[in-house]
Amino acid sequence: MPQVDMILFFILIIGMCVFGQDPASKVVSDRYAVFWNRTNPKFYRGDYHIDVCINDYLDVYCPHYASPVSDDRAERYILYMVNYDGYSSCDHTAKGFKRWECNRPLSPNGPLKFSEKFQLFTPFSLGFEFRPGREYYYICEYKCWYKFLSLWSGVFLREPRCSWGSLVLISGDRNPIFRGDS
């Protein structure tokens, strides 16, 4: 019967590991999708916002065309993370840096998808670290119109400064045990 005792011992150990954890140590996260294209009506209303917390994800889907479309009509964007001055003036050169490039709208493999994880610390040298309660701004350059279009994140919803629309990503704290609807 030593094998039965060993099995019961391992079940006890596994149970202690699973149920003995502090509930606050369990990571709770949500995942949000943004379809970054000019046909997305949420960008035109000026009230598109998403409440995000630490450990949440934002998935940005670039424009993609399944059926043939002329190359000059295909949307291509370069997305920049900028400071408030860069957002308010629609200028990515104002302390901004390139975050993503949506440059394959005709790819046979489907749309490009970029994911942003809102985390306090990152193990990657080029990763970005987010802080609760701070504002983060994104703008994009539309390659065909040669205009700057605005997608921004922050704590307060403001009128879009650029010609296209806005997205608000509100970075805040979340109680890991009790979660309300975001």
Legacy VTK file of the C-alpha trace (Angstrom):
# vtk DataFile Version 3.0
C-alpha trace
ASCII
DATASET POLYDATA
POINTS 182 float
0.000 0.000 0.000
2.921 2.437 -0.142
1.818 3.530 -3.624
-1.635 4.535 -2.378
-0.010 6.533 0.413
2.231 8.290 -2.130
-0.737 9.114 -4.370
-2.689 10.544 -1.429
0.380 12.515 -0.369
0.737 14.053 -3.866
-2.979 14.877 -4.002
-2.631 16.613 -0.631
0.415 18.593 -1.829
-1.284 19.628 -5.083
-4.418 20.644 -3.183
-2.370 22.789 -0.821
-0.613 24.446 -3.759
-3.851 25.232 -5.588
-6.100 26.213 -2.691
-3.447 27.597 -0.379
-2.575 30.558 -2.602
-3.501 34.051 -1.599
-6.413 35.123 -3.860
-4.677 38.457 -4.477
-1.779 36.629 -6.125
-3.944 35.328 -8.964
-3.638 37.424 -12.108
-6.916 38.731 -13.470
-6.949 40.296 -16.905
-9.216 41.302 -19.754
-8.476 41.404 -23.459
-9.778 44.188 -25.722
-9.774 44.292 -29.523
-9.476 47.430 -31.647
-9.910 47.231 -35.409
-7.777 50.118 -36.617
-9.296 51.172 -39.920
-11.280 54.074 -41.269
-14.491 52.040 -41.515
-14.612 51.527 -37.735
-17.460 53.871 -36.668
-16.200 54.031 -33.084
-13.350 56.309 -34.158
-15.696 58.892 -35.666
-17.992 59.445 -32.682
-15.230 60.792 -30.467
-16.418 58.746 -27.495
-14.710 55.402 -28.034
-13.016 54.390 -24.822
-11.822 51.289 -23.041
-11.079 51.031 -19.338
-7.897 49.038 -18.891
-6.068 47.864 -15.806
-2.669 46.402 -15.124
-2.328 42.940 -16.763
-5.000 43.687 -19.388
-4.268 43.309 -23.091
-5.102 45.492 -26.069
-5.113 43.746 -29.449
-4.809 46.118 -32.403
-5.890 44.605 -35.719
-4.521 46.331 -38.796
-6.586 46.852 -41.958
-6.854 43.761 -44.130
-8.560 43.057 -47.442
-9.615 39.522 -48.293
-10.806 40.459 -51.765
-8.589 42.209 -54.297
-8.293 45.948 -53.842
-5.989 48.366 -55.597
-2.762 49.052 -53.762
-3.434 52.795 -53.607
-6.791 52.221 -51.834
-5.357 49.895 -49.182
-4.940 51.509 -45.765
-1.478 51.551 -44.209
-0.617 53.123 -40.874
2.363 53.793 -38.678
1.324 53.977 -35.035
3.313 56.073 -32.583
3.247 56.375 -28.822
3.613 60.053 -27.954
3.365 62.394 -24.998
0.471 64.820 -24.523
2.135 67.534 -26.616
2.571 65.086 -29.479
-1.068 64.078 -29.220
-2.469 67.607 -29.011
-0.420 68.766 -32.005
-0.719 65.475 -33.954
3.061 65.392 -34.206
4.847 62.104 -33.622
8.236 63.844 -33.559
7.362 65.466 -30.208
8.956 62.854 -27.935
7.217 60.001 -29.699
8.409 56.679 -30.975
7.172 54.171 -33.505
5.121 51.477 -31.812
3.708 49.437 -34.713
3.513 49.504 -38.482
0.380 48.318 -40.287
1.972 47.740 -43.678
0.505 44.451 -44.977
-3.163 45.062 -45.842
-3.097 42.538 -48.704
-1.359 39.715 -46.833
-2.719 36.242 -47.628
-2.165 35.281 -43.973
-4.840 37.593 -42.570
-4.565 40.907 -40.735
-1.551 41.945 -38.712
-2.303 41.911 -35.003
-0.287 43.743 -32.385
-0.820 43.153 -28.683
-0.057 45.578 -25.878
0.064 44.232 -22.340
-0.461 46.831 -19.659
2.120 45.789 -17.097
4.151 47.466 -14.400
7.380 45.724 -15.374
8.544 44.089 -18.582
11.348 41.593 -19.143
11.883 42.926 -22.666
14.379 45.677 -23.361
12.036 47.325 -25.879
8.894 46.725 -23.809
6.903 49.540 -22.267
5.956 49.779 -18.603
2.606 51.301 -17.664
1.538 52.956 -14.421
-2.032 53.113 -13.098
-3.655 56.520 -13.393
-1.302 57.846 -16.083
-2.194 58.905 -19.603
-0.764 57.211 -22.687
-1.279 58.601 -26.162
-1.136 56.961 -29.576
-1.370 58.669 -32.928
-0.991 57.216 -36.364
0.123 58.373 -39.756
-2.065 57.297 -42.635
0.189 56.552 -45.600
-2.351 57.277 -48.345
-3.848 60.536 -47.095
-0.590 61.773 -45.565
-2.556 63.058 -42.604
-2.080 62.293 -38.980
-4.970 60.519 -37.371
-5.486 60.173 -33.688
-5.909 57.239 -31.387
-5.130 58.118 -27.847
-5.361 56.714 -24.393
-5.775 58.567 -21.190
-7.764 59.150 -18.071
-10.026 61.871 -19.415
-12.045 61.817 -22.607
-11.267 64.864 -24.702
-12.259 65.983 -28.143
-9.944 64.492 -30.765
-7.200 66.886 -31.847
-6.567 65.177 -35.164
-8.956 64.561 -38.002
-10.132 61.008 -37.375
-11.246 60.078 -33.873
-10.081 58.867 -30.507
-9.850 55.842 -28.270
-9.509 56.251 -24.526
-7.587 53.641 -22.577
-8.075 54.418 -18.910
-5.315 52.866 -16.862
-6.394 52.132 -13.305
-6.173 49.711 -10.415
-8.274 46.594 -10.143
-9.110 44.648 -7.037
-8.019 41.135 -8.027
-10.804 39.499 -6.019
-13.828 41.665 -6.768
-14.190 42.894 -10.330
-16.870 45.109 -11.714
-17.788 45.320 -15.360
-15.353 47.430 -17.335
LINES 1 183
182 0 1 2 3 4 5 6 7 8 9 10 11 12 13 14 15 16 17 18 19 20 21 22 23 24 25 26 27 28 29 30 31 32 33 34 35 36 37 38 39 40 41 42 43 44 45 46 47 48 49 50 51 52 53 54 55 56 57 58 59 60 61 62 63 64 65 66 67 68 69 70 71 72 73 74 75 76 77 78 79 80 81 82 83 84 85 86 87 88 89 90 91 92 93 94 95 96 97 98 99 100 101 102 103 104 105 106 107 108 109 110 111 112 113 114 115 116 117 118 119 120 121 122 123 124 125 126 127 128 129 130 131 132 133 134 135 136 137 138 139 140 141 142 143 144 145 146 147 148 149 150 151 152 153 154 155 156 157 158 159 160 161 162 163 164 165 166 167 168 169 170 171 172 173 174 175 176 177 178 179 180 181
